Amino acid sequence: MSGYIDIVCNLFDPEAVRKGEIGIDNNFKKQIRMDPRWWGGMPLSEYLRKMDRAGIERSLLIAVRAGDRNVKGSIELPYERVAKVCRKYPDRFSGLAGVDPFRGIAQLKDLDHAVNDLGFVGAHLYPHWFGLAPDHAKYYPIYARCNELDIPIMMQIGHNLVYSKERRLPSVGKPICLDQVAIDFPTLKLLGIHVGIPWTDEAISMAWKHDNIFLAGDAYAPKHWPKQFVHYANTYGSHKVLFGTDWPVIDPERAVEEIASFNMRPGAHRQLMRTNALRVFTRIPGAAKALAAEERAAAAAAKRGK
């Protein structure tokens, strides 16, 4: 196993599909060209084998909160469902706590529970499901609590697709909206996922400007990543980009294979696929020790290169 870390992964098993905890319809599955064999979900045992074949050591599972509960079409994957999987496979999965700004103080208490009791390693936000841009004031108490808990918060930036024709969502996640948030919360790690398409240059500019803004290559097949994004990950932004799939949107075996075809610098490739995740998600079990080993290996490689 290569020790890769997939920082964006959905629990797409038959139970989640059956209970409507996914939020995507068959039209969306066709649009992303999902293998029809898995439309009804993939058993976790099979997904673990897929992770093994891809060289993925750990995946971060999202306990999704998507939309105000009072609005038809909103979905939720309970924290406990994700925590149960993480308890069963502690060396393979860690949880991410989905957040809902309309739950007020209850959401802050839920974050405390997710991190302190369930061992979740970060928070996750879908701005488009709430119709509020990332710099909206309703998110600020959540950002503050994440900062207090010393966990990163990831959020979808860029446009979003039509996940279900019954509920079309606006694209509110322009990367520039992270600018003021990063200024107001300079010690909070902000992770913009989904490549920032179609505003990838804007996303890169935010990560370049702010030490606490990071990006993730997920939700798009790597062969379709904008060239400037690949260049950023391979050069001056090699410490700022993390690997993800957004499974079931992107198959992890395909993602790993296509990234390998970039022929990135070895150090940049390792940072993308593993090291940066250990830097950002410090609550991953054993992260500090693993990061120290990664940094020693990188220093040794650099010395040999001289």
N, C-alpha and C positions, 0 to 999 in steps of 0.2 A: 504493500500500500504506500502511496506517495505522500500521505499525510495532508492532503488538500482539505480546505475548510470551505464549505458552501454556506455563505452567510444569509441566503434568502431561499427558504424552502417551505413549501406548504404541505400539510398533512393531507395528502390526497389518497386516502384509503377508501374502501367501499363504504364504511360507516359514515365518513364525512360526506360522501356524495349522497348517500341515502337520506341523511338528515338535513340536506340542503345547507351544509356549512361551508360550501365552496364559493358560491356566488357567480358561477359561470354557466352559461347555457350551451346547448349543442352548436349553435351558430358560432360562438366564440371558439369552441373546440375545433370546428372546421377551419376557422380563420387562422389559427395557429398550427394547423396541420397535425393535431394530436393523433397518435396512433389509435384507431377505433377500438382496438383491443382494451384500451385503458380508459375509455370514456366513463365506465362505471367505477373507476378508482383502481389503484394498484395495491395489493396486499403489502403490508410493511415488510414482510419477509422477502418478497421479491424486490422491493425498493432497496433494501440493504444489500442484496446481491448486485444491484445496479451500481450502488455507491462503491462497492468493492471493485467492480470492474473498472470504474472510472478513477480509482485511486483516492476517493474522498473518505477521509477519516471521520469527519464530523459535519453534520448539517444543523443549522439553526432553524428550528421549526417555529412558525408564526401562529400564535393563538390570535387569530384575526378578529378584530372588531371593525366592522365596515358599515358605517352609517348609523344615524340616530335610531334607536330601537323603536321609536314611535312612528317611523316612516316605513311604509311597506317596501319590502325588497331588501332591507338591511339584513346583514348576516353576522353571525358570531360563531367562532369556534372556541368553546370554553377553555379557560386556562387549564383546568384540571385534565382535560383530554390530552393536551400537549404534555403536561407534567407527568401523566401516567406513562407515556411513551419514553420520556426522558429518564424516568425511574427504572424502566425495564431495560433500557439501553444507555446507561450513563456515559459510556465511552464513545457513543455514536451521535447522540442528539443533545442539544441544549435548547431551551425555550426562549421565545421573544414575546413580550407582552403587548398585544394590540391595545391601542388607546382610543378612547371615545371622549372628545371634549364636552359632550352634552351630558355626561354623567356627573360632572362637578366634583365635589369632594370625594364621592364614592370611587371615582376613577383613581384618585391619588392613593386612597387606601388599598385599592386593588393592586396598584403598582408596588406598594410596600409588601403586600402579601406575595406577589409574584416573585419578587427578588429575594426577600428575606426568608420566606417559607418554602417556596417552590424551586428556588435556585435558578430562576430565569436570568439571562445574561444581558438583556437589552430590551428596548421598547421599539414598537413598530407603529407607524401612522400612515393611513391612506387619506391624504387631504381631499381628494376628489369625492370620496364617499360622503364627506361632510359638507362639501361645497365651500370650503374655507381654505384660502391660501395658507402656506406654512407660516407666514408672519402674522396671522390673525391673533388677536389678543386672547381668544378662548383657549389657545394652546399654551399660553405662557405659564399657567400653573403646572401643567404637565412637564414642560421644559424644566421648570424650577425643581420639581420633584426628581426628575431624572438626574439633574445635576447633583442634588443632595445624595441620591443613591449611588452616584458615581457609575452610571450606566450610559451607554450611547443610545441615541434614538435614531432609527432609520426611517426614511419616508420616501414615497414615490415622487420623483420629480420628472418633469417632461409631460407629454400628453398621456392620456389614458384611452384605452379602446372601449368599445361597447361590450361589456361583459355579459350583459343580458338585455335583450331588446325591450324588456318590460320596464327597465329603469336605465336611462341614459344619463351619464354623469359628465359634468363639465371638467375641462382640463385646467385646474387651478394651480398646478404645481410648477410654476416657472422657477427655475433655479435661482434667479436674482432675488427671490423672496427669502432665501436663506441669508442674505447679506445682513439685514437688520437683526435677525435672530442670532447670528454668530457674534455680532457686536454686543448685543445685550447679554449673551451667555458665553463669554469667551473661553470658559473651561468645560463647556458641554460639547461632547463629541457628536457632531451632526453628520449623518450619513445619507447622501442622496443616492437612491437606488434607481435602477432602470435606465442607466446611461444618460438620462436627461434629454433623450430624443423628443422633439426635433431641435431642442435648444442645447445641444451638447457643448458648443463653444462657451455658452453662458455658464454651464455647469463647471467646466474646466476653469473658467475665470474665477468662480467662487472658491473652488478648492485651492487654486493658486494664491488667492488673496488671503484666505483665512487658514491659520494653522489647524483649527478645529473642525474644518469641513472636509469630508472624505466622499469618495464616489464608489459606486459598485457597478460592475459589468454583469448584468443579469437581465432576464426577461426578453432578451434579443439574442438570437444565435450569434456567436462571436464572429462568424464570417460576414455578418451584416453590421458589425460595429463600425461607426464612423472612423475613418483613418486617423483623424486627429485624436480620438480617444485612445486608440491603440498606441499611437506615438507618445501620448502623455503617460500612459501606464508603463511604457518601455524606457522612458527617459526621465525628464525632470519631475514627473509626477509618480515615479515608481513606488514611493512611500505613501501614496494617497489613494490607490485604487484597490478594491477588494473583489474577490471572485464570488459570484452567485449564479443561480440558475432560475429562480422563481418557479421551480418545479411545481406543477406539471407543464408550465409554459415551455420550458426548454429542458430537453433530456440531458442529464449530467454527462453521460458518456459522449454525446455529441459535443457538448460544450468543451470538455477537456481536450478532446481530439482536435477541435478547430482552433483552440488557443495554442496548442502545441504547434500547429502549422504556421503560426506567426513567427516562429524562430526568434523569440524574444531573448534578450540578454538573460543568462541564467539567474543572476541576482534579481532582476526585475520580475522574471517569471515566478520565482519562489516567493517574492513579496506579494505578488498578486494572488497567488494560489493558497498562501498560508500565513506568512509572517505578518502581514498587515492586519489580518483578522485577530491574531494574538495581541497585537498592539492596541487595537480598538476595543475588542471584547475581553477586557482583562479578567472578567469573572468566569470565563471558560475554565473548567477544572484543569489545573496544571498549567495555565497559560504563562505564568511568570517563569516557571522552570523551562517550559518549551521555548519561550521567546529567548531566554538566555542562551539556550543551545543553538537556536537559529542564528543568533548574532555572533556567537563564537565561530560557527561554521562559515558565516559570511566573511568574517575577519580573516579566517584562515585561507579562504579562497582568494580574497583580495591580496593577501601576502604572497600566495603562490603566483598570482598574476603578475606581480612585480618582478 
